[in-house]
Amino acid sequence: MKKLISLLLVLCLASALLSTAALAEGFVDIEAGSYYEKAVYWAVANDITRGTTYSTFSPNEGCTRGQMVTFLWRCAGSPRPTVIQSPFTDVAADDYYFNAVYWALEHEITKGISEKEFAPNEPVTRGQTVTFLWRCAGSPKPADGGEMFTDVNPEFYYADAIRWALQIKITAGMGENTFQPDGVRS
């Protein structure tokens, strides 16, 4: 699971996750040897994502909250949620992410942005992404102390998630000791 979570974080932080078409032999926009090349092809081979067209993956595009929980749900085997009582007014039964959102809600991977909204079409922030991954991993308590980013308030909901991701080396931040938790792209 740790390896899977690491690969998903690399994918989402690379902002390369749109899923609409079948896989070609290769994507013309995935540079050989790029830090995300193997992760992209692993995710495609495992039906976590596809590409934006038959020959492109669009590694510089953003990732939405709906897409992110869908990727995690697919990694978990696309299980059907057991409770589908919709608190979210912005998630309809015919949305591709419907089961993923309610699975994530059921497993406490997400709480939505409010009691009534999930915001599936909003860009997922770096803070939200790492929090989804951390919760998917069971919200392990990070070790106390150690390095932390200067732009991460220890009181914010994503602080432990970011500390955990830093400690298990699935992120190194954005340089100059920052994480940019509100950022939406790599």
C-alpha positions, 0 to 999 in steps of 0.5 A, spaced: 500 500 500 505 504 501 508 503 494 501 504 491 500 511 495 507 513 493 506 512 486 499 516 486 502 522 490 507 522 484 502 522 479 497 527 482 503 532 484 505 532 477 498 534 475 498 529 470 491 525 471 485 526 467 482 519 465 478 519 458 481 515 453 484 508 452 492 507 452 496 507 446 503 504 446 506 510 449 504 517 450 507 523 446 507 528 452 511 523 457 518 524 456 522 518 457 526 518 463 522 523 466 521 522 474 513 520 473 514 516 467 514 509 470 508 512 475 504 514 469 505 507 465 504 503 472 497 507 473 495 506 466 497 499 466 493 498 473 486 501 470 487 507 475 487 512 470 488 512 462 490 519 458 487 525 455 487 522 448 489 516 445 496 519 445 497 524 450 497 524 458 497 531 459 502 531 465 501 539 465 494 539 466 491 539 473 487 534 477 480 535 480 478 532 487 473 528 483 479 525 479 483 524 486 478 520 490 476 516 483 484 514 483 484 512 490 478 508 489 480 504 483 487 503 487 482 499 492 479 495 487 473 500 486 469 497 491 461 499 492 460 503 498 455 500 503 452 507 505 450 512 499 445 517 503 448 523 499 450 529 504 453 532 498 448 536 493 454 537 488 455 529 487 449 526 482 448 518 482 450 518 474 457 522 476 463 518 474 466 519 481 459 518 485 461 511 488 468 513 489 466 519 493 461 515 497 467 510 498 472 515 500 466 518 505 465 512 508 472 510 509 473 517 512 478 519 506 474 525 505 469 529 509 468 534 503 469 542 503 463 543 507 457 538 510 453 539 503 459 540 498 464 535 496 466 540 490 468 534 485 470 539 479 475 544 483 482 543 483 485 538 488 490 542 492 497 539 494 494 539 502 488 536 500 492 531 496 497 529 501 491 528 506 487 524 502 493 519 501 494 519 508 487 518 510 487 512 505 494 509 509 490 509 515 492 516 518 498 514 521 501 518 526 508 521 524 514 522 528 514 528 532 520 533 531 524 533 524 524 538 519 517 541 517 515 546 511 515 554 513 509 554 510 505 549 513 501 551 520 501 545 525 494 547 527 491 546 519 488 539 518 493 537 513 499 538 517 500 531 520 499 528 513 504 533 510 509 531 516 508 524 514 509 524 507 515 528 508 518 523 513 516 517 509 519 521 503 514 521 498 515 529 498 520 533 498 516 539 498 517 545 493 524 548 494 526 553 499 523 549 505 516 550 502 510 545 501 505 550 498 499 546 501 494 551 497 497 550 490 494 546 485 500 544 480 506 540 481 
